[in-house]
Amino acid sequence: MGEMYDEFVRFIKDSDINEKVETEFVDVIEDGLEGYVEALKLLEKGYGLPLTLINGKPRFYGGISNEMFYDVIKKHI
């Protein structure tokens, strides 16, 4: 999952929204989900990884293209 995240970060850094976006990768196996209540609820309901939250709200689960992420993020900034 870290590789997918790294690819996403490169994509955002090369975009027009790079200075308006902060990203964070949480390895649920290594780091756990303490402090990530929404993500924990989704996992307990059976949603698959990776989970994506935008402004603290669940938006995607499972794989998704960087372009789709970009489109949704752009609407929220």
N, CA, C and O atoms as a GROMACS GRO file, in nm:
protein
  308
    1MET      N    1   0.082  -0.120   0.000
    1MET     CA    2   0.000   0.000   0.000
    1MET      C    3   0.086   0.125   0.000
    1MET      O    4   0.047   0.227  -0.056
    2GLY      N    5   0.201   0.117   0.062
    2GLY     CA    6   0.290   0.232   0.066
    2GLY      C    7   0.331   0.277  -0.072
    2GLY      O    8   0.350   0.397  -0.096
    3GLU      N    9   0.346   0.182  -0.164
    3GLU     CA   10   0.384   0.216  -0.301
    3GLU      C   11   0.273   0.293  -0.371
    3GLU      O   12   0.299   0.388  -0.444
    4MET      N   13   0.148   0.251  -0.349
    4MET     CA   14   0.035   0.322  -0.408
    4MET      C   15   0.029   0.465  -0.355
    4MET      O   16   0.003   0.559  -0.430
    5TYR      N   17   0.054   0.479  -0.226
    5TYR     CA   18   0.053   0.612  -0.164
    5TYR      C   19   0.164   0.698  -0.221
    5TYR      O   20   0.142   0.815  -0.253
    6ASP      N   21   0.284   0.642  -0.235
    6ASP     CA   22   0.396   0.718  -0.291
    6ASP      C   23   0.366   0.766  -0.432
    6ASP      O   24   0.398   0.879  -0.468
    7GLU      N   25   0.302   0.680  -0.511
    7GLU     CA   26   0.263   0.718  -0.647
    7GLU      C   27   0.162   0.832  -0.644
    7GLU      O   28   0.171   0.926  -0.722
    8PHE      N   29   0.066   0.823  -0.553
    8PHE     CA   30  -0.035   0.928  -0.538
    8PHE      C   31   0.030   1.061  -0.498
    8PHE      O   32  -0.005   1.165  -0.553
    9VAL      N   33   0.123   1.058  -0.404
    9VAL     CA   34   0.191   1.180  -0.360
    9VAL      C   35   0.266   1.244  -0.476
    9VAL      O   36   0.261   1.366  -0.492
   10ARG      N   37   0.334   1.164  -0.556
   10ARG     CA   38   0.403   1.219  -0.674
   10ARG      C   39   0.303   1.284  -0.770
   10ARG      O   40   0.328   1.391  -0.824
   11PHE      N   41   0.190   1.217  -0.790
   11PHE     CA   42   0.087   1.270  -0.878
   11PHE      C   43   0.038   1.407  -0.828
   11PHE      O   44   0.027   1.501  -0.907
   12ILE      N   45   0.010   1.417  -0.699
   12ILE     CA   46  -0.038   1.543  -0.641
   12ILE      C   47   0.069   1.650  -0.648
   12ILE      O   48   0.038   1.766  -0.679
   13LYS      N   49   0.194   1.615  -0.618
   13LYS     CA   50   0.303   1.714  -0.622
   13LYS      C   51   0.320   1.773  -0.761
   13LYS      O   52   0.365   1.887  -0.774
   14ASP      N   53   0.286   1.696  -0.864
   14ASP     CA   54   0.298   1.744  -1.001
   14ASP      C   55   0.172   1.814  -1.050
   14ASP      O   56   0.163   1.851  -1.167
   15SER      N   57   0.073   1.832  -0.962
   15SER     CA   58  -0.054   1.892  -1.003
   15SER      C   59  -0.065   2.037  -0.957
   15SER      O   60   0.022   2.089  -0.887
   16ASP      N   61  -0.174   2.100  -0.999
   16ASP     CA   62  -0.199   2.240  -0.964
   16ASP      C   63  -0.252   2.256  -0.821
   16ASP      O   64  -0.267   2.369  -0.775
   17ILE      N   65  -0.279   2.148  -0.752
   17ILE     CA   66  -0.333   2.158  -0.616
   17ILE      C   67  -0.229   2.122  -0.509
   17ILE      O   68  -0.262   2.112  -0.391
   18ASN      N   69  -0.105   2.102  -0.550
   18ASN     CA   70  -0.003   2.050  -0.459
   18ASN      C   71   0.017   2.136  -0.334
   18ASN      O   72   0.048   2.081  -0.228
   19GLU      N   73   0.002   2.265  -0.342
   19GLU     CA   74   0.025   2.351  -0.225
   19GLU      C   75  -0.100   2.364  -0.138
   19GLU      O   76  -0.095   2.428  -0.033
   20LYS      N   77  -0.210   2.306  -0.181
   20LYS     CA   78  -0.336   2.316  -0.107
   20LYS      C   79  -0.375   2.184  -0.039
   20LYS      O   80  -0.479   2.176   0.027
   21VAL      N   81  -0.292   2.082  -0.055
   21VAL     CA   82  -0.328   1.948  -0.010
   21VAL      C   83  -0.223   1.894   0.086
   21VAL      O   84  -0.103   1.906   0.062
   22GLU      N   85  -0.269   1.834   0.195
   22GLU     CA   86  -0.182   1.761   0.286
   22GLU      C   87  -0.225   1.615   0.282
   22GLU      O   88  -0.345   1.585   0.281
   23THR      N   89  -0.129   1.525   0.279
   23THR     CA   90  -0.161   1.383   0.276
   23THR      C   91  -0.095   1.314   0.394
   23THR      O   92   0.004   1.361   0.449
   24GLU      N   93  -0.151   1.201   0.431
   24GLU     CA   94  -0.095   1.121   0.540
   24GLU      C   95  -0.122   0.974   0.510
   24GLU      O   96  -0.234   0.938   0.472
   25PHE      N   97  -0.022   0.892   0.526
   25PHE     CA   98  -0.036   0.748   0.509
   25PHE      C   99  -0.031   0.684   0.646
   25PHE      O  100   0.061   0.708   0.724
   26VAL      N  101  -0.131   0.602   0.676
   26VAL     CA  102  -0.134   0.529   0.802
   26VAL      C  103  -0.131   0.380   0.769
   26VAL      O  104  -0.223   0.328   0.706
   27ASP      N  105  -0.026   0.314   0.811
   27ASP     CA  106  -0.015   0.169   0.792
   27ASP      C  107  -0.090   0.103   0.907
   27ASP      O  108  -0.041   0.099   1.020
   28VAL      N  109  -0.208   0.052   0.879
   28VAL     CA  110  -0.294   0.001   0.986
   28VAL      C  111  -0.234  -0.121   1.054
   28VAL      O  112  -0.268  -0.151   1.169
   29ILE      N  113  -0.146  -0.192   0.987
   29ILE     CA  114  -0.083  -0.308   1.048
   29ILE      C  115   0.030  -0.264   1.140
   29ILE      O  116   0.042  -0.312   1.253
   30GLU      N  117   0.112  -0.172   1.092
   30GLU     CA  118   0.227  -0.125   1.171
   30GLU      C  119   0.186  -0.022   1.277
   30GLU      O  120   0.230  -0.030   1.392
   31ASP      N  121   0.102   0.073   1.238
   31ASP     CA  122   0.071   0.187   1.324
   31ASP      C  123  -0.058   0.171   1.404
   31ASP      O  124  -0.076   0.237   1.507
   32GLY      N  125  -0.147   0.085   1.358
   32GLY     CA  126  -0.277   0.073   1.422
   32GLY      C  127  -0.368   0.189   1.382
   32GLY      O  128  -0.330   0.273   1.300
   33LEU      N  129  -0.485   0.194   1.440
   33LEU     CA  130  -0.583   0.296   1.404
   33LEU      C  131  -0.625   0.384   1.521
   33LEU      O  132  -0.730   0.447   1.517
   34GLU      N  133  -0.545   0.387   1.624
   34GLU     CA  134  -0.577   0.473   1.738
   34GLU      C  135  -0.588   0.618   1.690
   34GLU      O  136  -0.495   0.671   1.628
   35GLY      N  137  -0.700   0.680   1.718
   35GLY     CA  138  -0.721   0.818   1.676
   35GLY      C  139  -0.788   0.830   1.540
   35GLY      O  140  -0.815   0.941   1.495
   36TYR      N  141  -0.815   0.718   1.475
   36TYR     CA  142  -0.878   0.720   1.343
   36TYR      C  143  -1.012   0.646   1.352
   36TYR      O  144  -1.029   0.538   1.295
   37VAL      N  145  -1.105   0.706   1.422
   37VAL     CA  146  -1.233   0.643   1.453
   37VAL      C  147  -1.310   0.607   1.327
   37VAL      O  148  -1.362   0.496   1.316
   38GLU      N  149  -1.318   0.698   1.232
   38GLU     CA  150  -1.394   0.673   1.109
   38GLU      C  151  -1.336   0.555   1.032
   38GLU      O  152  -1.411   0.470   0.984
   39ALA      N  153  -1.205   0.549   1.020
   39ALA     CA  154  -1.142   0.439   0.948
   39ALA      C  155  -1.168   0.306   1.020
   39ALA      O  156  -1.195   0.206   0.954
   40LEU      N  157  -1.159   0.305   1.149
   40LEU     CA  158  -1.184   0.184   1.227
   40LEU      C  159  -1.326   0.134   1.206
   40LEU      O  160  -1.348   0.014   1.190
   41LYS      N  161  -1.423   0.225   1.206
   41LYS     CA  162  -1.563   0.187   1.183
   41LYS      C  163  -1.579   0.121   1.046
   41LYS      O  164  -1.650   0.021   1.033
   42LEU      N  165  -1.514   0.176   0.945
   42LEU     CA  166  -1.525   0.121   0.810
   42LEU      C  167  -1.465  -0.019   0.803
   42LEU      O  168  -1.525  -0.109   0.743
   43LEU      N  169  -1.350  -0.038   0.863
   43LEU     CA  170  -1.288  -0.170   0.862
   43LEU      C  171  -1.374  -0.272   0.936
   43LEU      O  172  -1.386  -0.386   0.893
   44GLU      N  173  -1.433  -0.231   1.046
   44GLU     CA  174  -1.521  -0.321   1.122
   44GLU      C  175  -1.644  -0.360   1.042
   44GLU      O  176  -1.700  -0.468   1.062
   45LYS      N  177  -1.688  -0.274   0.951
   45LYS     CA  178  -1.803  -0.303   0.865
   45LYS      C  179  -1.764  -0.386   0.743
   45LYS      O  180  -1.851  -0.426   0.666
   46GLY      N  181  -1.634  -0.412   0.726
   46GLY     CA  182  -1.591  -0.497   0.616
   46GLY      C  183  -1.540  -0.426   0.493
   46GLY      O  184  -1.513  -0.491   0.392
   47TYR      N  185  -1.526  -0.295   0.498
   47TYR     CA  186  -1.472  -0.223   0.384
   47TYR      C  187  -1.325  -0.258   0.368
   47TYR      O  188  -1.253  -0.275   0.467
   48GLY      N  189  -1.280  -0.267   0.243
   48GLY     CA  190  -1.143  -0.308   0.216
   48GLY      C  191  -1.045  -0.192   0.213
   48GLY      O  192  -1.082  -0.076   0.199
   49LEU      N  193  -0.919  -0.229   0.228
   49LEU     CA  194  -0.810  -0.132   0.220
   49LEU      C  195  -0.772  -0.111   0.074
   49LEU      O  196  -0.792  -0.202  -0.007
   50PRO      N  197  -0.718   0.001   0.038
   50PRO     CA  198  -0.695   0.118   0.122
   50PRO      C  199  -0.823   0.198   0.143
   50PRO      O  200  -0.911   0.202   0.057
   51LEU      N  201  -0.831   0.261   0.258
   51LEU     CA  202  -0.940   0.353   0.289
   51LEU      C  203  -0.890   0.494   0.263
   51LEU      O  204  -0.776   0.527   0.294
   52THR      N  205  -0.976   0.577   0.208
   52THR     CA  206  -0.938   0.716   0.182
   52THR      C  207  -1.040   0.807   0.248
   52THR      O  208  -1.160   0.798   0.222
   53LEU      N  209  -0.989   0.896   0.332
   53LEU     CA  210  -1.073   0.997   0.395
   53LEU      C  211  -1.029   1.133   0.343
   53LEU      O  212  -0.910   1.159   0.331
   54ILE      N  213  -1.124   1.218   0.313
   54ILE     CA  214  -1.096   1.354   0.269
   54ILE      C  215  -1.162   1.447   0.369
   54ILE      O  216  -1.283   1.439   0.392
   55ASN      N  217  -1.082   1.535   0.427
   55ASN     CA  218  -1.129   1.623   0.534
   55ASN      C  219  -1.192   1.542   0.647
   55ASN      O  220  -1.291   1.584   0.707
   56GLY      N  221  -1.133   1.426   0.676
   56GLY     CA  222  -1.179   1.343   0.787
   56GLY      C  223  -1.302   1.260   0.759
   56GLY      O  224  -1.349   1.189   0.848
   57LYS      N  225  -1.355   1.266   0.636
   57LYS     CA  226  -1.475   1.191   0.603
   57LYS      C  227  -1.443   1.082   0.501
   57LYS      O  228  -1.368   1.106   0.406
   58PRO      N  229  -1.498   0.963   0.520
   58PRO     CA  230  -1.472   0.853   0.427
   58PRO      C  231  -1.521   0.887   0.287
   58PRO      O  232  -1.633   0.935   0.267
   59ARG      N  233  -1.434   0.862   0.189
   59ARG     CA  234  -1.471   0.888   0.050
   59ARG      C  235  -1.455   0.766  -0.039
   59ARG      O  236  -1.538   0.743  -0.127
   60PHE      N  237  -1.350   0.686  -0.017
   60PHE     CA  238  -1.324   0.571  -0.103
   60PHE      C  239  -1.272   0.454  -0.022
   60PHE      O  240  -1.214   0.472   0.085
   61TYR      N  241  -1.293   0.334  -0.075
   61TYR     CA  242  -1.226   0.217  -0.022
   61TYR      C  243  -1.185   0.132  -0.140
   61TYR      O  244  -1.246   0.138  -0.247
   62GLY      N  245  -1.080   0.052  -0.121
   62GLY     CA  246  -1.026  -0.025  -0.232
   62GLY      C  247  -0.948   0.066  -0.325
   62GLY      O  248  -0.935   0.186  -0.299
   63GLY      N  249  -0.896   0.011  -0.430
   63GLY     CA  250  -0.815   0.090  -0.523
   63GLY      C  251  -0.896   0.189  -0.603
   63GLY      O  252  -1.014   0.166  -0.633
   64ILE      N  253  -0.834   0.299  -0.637
   64ILE     CA  254  -0.898   0.403  -0.718
   64ILE      C  255  -0.788   0.479  -0.790
   64ILE      O  256  -0.675   0.488  -0.741
   65SER      N  257  -0.820   0.534  -0.904
   65SER     CA  258  -0.718   0.602  -0.983
   65SER      C  259  -0.683   0.738  -0.923
   65SER      O  260  -0.765   0.802  -0.857
   66ASN      N  261  -0.561   0.781  -0.947
   66ASN     CA  262  -0.517   0.912  -0.899
   66ASN      C  263  -0.602   1.023  -0.957
   66ASN      O  264  -0.627   1.124  -0.891
   67GLU      N  265  -0.647   1.007  -1.080
   67GLU     CA  266  -0.730   1.109  -1.144
   67GLU      C  267  -0.864   1.124  -1.072
   67GLU      O  268  -0.914   1.235  -1.056
   68MET      N  269  -0.920   1.012  -1.027
   68MET     CA  270  -1.047   1.020  -0.953
   68MET      C  271  -1.025   1.088  -0.818
   68MET      O  272  -1.108   1.169  -0.776
   69PHE      N  273  -0.915   1.055  -0.750
   69PHE     CA  274  -0.881   1.125  -0.626
   69PHE      C  275  -0.872   1.274  -0.651
   69PHE      O  276  -0.931   1.355  -0.579
   70TYR      N  277  -0.798   1.310  -0.754
   70TYR     CA  278  -0.776   1.450  -0.788
   70TYR      C  279  -0.909   1.523  -0.807
   70TYR      O  280  -0.930   1.630  -0.752
   71ASP      N  281  -0.999   1.464  -0.885
   71ASP     CA  282  -1.128   1.528  -0.913
   71ASP      C  283  -1.206   1.556  -0.785
   71ASP      O  284  -1.263   1.663  -0.769
   72VAL      N  285  -1.209   1.460  -0.694
   72VAL     CA  286  -1.283   1.478  -0.569
   72VAL      C  287  -1.214   1.580  -0.480
   72VAL      O  288  -1.280   1.666  -0.421
   73ILE      N  289  -1.082   1.571  -0.469
   73ILE     CA  290  -1.008   1.667  -0.386
   73ILE      C  291  -1.028   1.808  -0.438
   73ILE      O  292  -1.050   1.900  -0.360
   74LYS      N  293  -1.021   1.825  -0.568
   74LYS     CA  294  -1.035   1.958  -0.630
   74LYS      C  295  -1.170   2.021  -0.592
   74LYS      O  296  -1.178   2.142  -0.572
   75LYS      N  297  -1.274   1.940  -0.582
   75LYS     CA  298  -1.406   1.991  -0.544
   75LYS      C  299  -1.412   2.038  -0.399
   75LYS      O  300  -1.497   2.120  -0.364
   76HIS      N  301  -1.322   1.988  -0.316
   76HIS     CA  302  -1.324   2.019  -0.173
   76HIS      C  303  -1.229   2.131  -0.133
   76HIS      O  304  -1.223   2.168  -0.016
   77ILE      N  305  -1.154   2.185  -0.228
   77ILE     CA  306  -1.062   2.294  -0.192
   77ILE      C  307  -1.107   2.425  -0.251
   77ILE      O  308  -1.041   2.528  -0.231
   0.00000   0.00000   0.00000
